[in-house]
Amino acid sequence: MKRRLSDLKTEHRDLDDVIARLLEKAPFDQLQLQRLKKRKLMLKDEISRLESRLLPDIIA
């Protein structure tokens, strides 16, 4: 599970770079940008789920 988490974080960072490069180009594909951002958000959600499963519950 830790390996999967690491892979997801890497992909999330890579998408940041791709999105930044896409935005640097004057006319960019809005649909592609939306798809990349949606994928990035899905990765963030999956990372959060895995992190919450790996960390023990703390009783306040």
C-alpha positions as CSV (number, residue, x, y, z in Angstrom):
1,M,0.0,0.0,0.0
2,K,2.9,2.4,0.7
3,R,4.3,1.7,-2.7
4,R,0.9,2.6,-4.3
5,L,0.8,5.8,-2.3
6,S,4.3,6.7,-3.5
7,D,3.3,6.1,-7.1
8,L,0.2,8.2,-6.8
9,K,2.1,11.1,-5.3
10,T,4.6,10.9,-8.1
11,E,1.9,10.9,-10.7
12,H,0.2,13.9,-8.9
13,R,3.5,15.9,-9.0
14,D,4.0,14.9,-12.7
15,L,0.5,16.2,-13.5
16,D,1.4,19.5,-11.9
17,D,4.3,19.9,-14.3
18,V,2.2,18.9,-17.3
19,I,-0.5,21.4,-16.4
20,A,2.0,24.2,-15.8
21,R,3.7,23.5,-19.2
22,L,0.3,23.4,-20.9
23,L,-0.7,26.8,-19.4
24,E,2.6,28.3,-20.7
25,K,1.5,27.8,-24.3
26,A,-0.7,30.7,-25.5
27,P,-3.6,28.8,-27.1
28,F,-4.1,25.6,-25.1
29,D,-6.6,22.9,-25.3
30,Q,-9.2,23.7,-22.6
31,L,-10.6,20.2,-22.7
32,Q,-7.2,18.6,-22.1
33,L,-6.6,20.9,-19.2
34,Q,-9.9,20.0,-17.6
35,R,-9.2,16.3,-18.0
36,L,-5.7,16.7,-16.5
37,K,-7.1,18.7,-13.5
38,K,-9.9,16.1,-13.0
39,R,-7.3,13.3,-13.0
40,K,-5.2,15.3,-10.5
41,L,-8.1,15.7,-8.2
42,M,-8.9,12.0,-8.4
43,L,-5.3,11.2,-7.5
44,K,-5.5,13.6,-4.5
45,D,-8.6,11.9,-3.3
46,E,-7.0,8.5,-3.6
47,I,-3.9,9.7,-1.8
48,S,-6.0,11.0,1.0
49,R,-7.9,7.7,1.3
50,L,-4.6,5.7,1.4
51,E,-3.0,8.0,3.9
52,S,-6.0,7.7,6.2
53,R,-5.8,3.9,6.0
54,L,-2.1,3.9,6.8
55,L,-2.3,6.3,9.7
56,P,-3.8,4.9,12.9
57,D,-6.9,6.6,14.3
58,I,-6.0,9.1,17.0
59,I,-8.6,9.5,19.7
60,A,-8.8,13.1,20.8
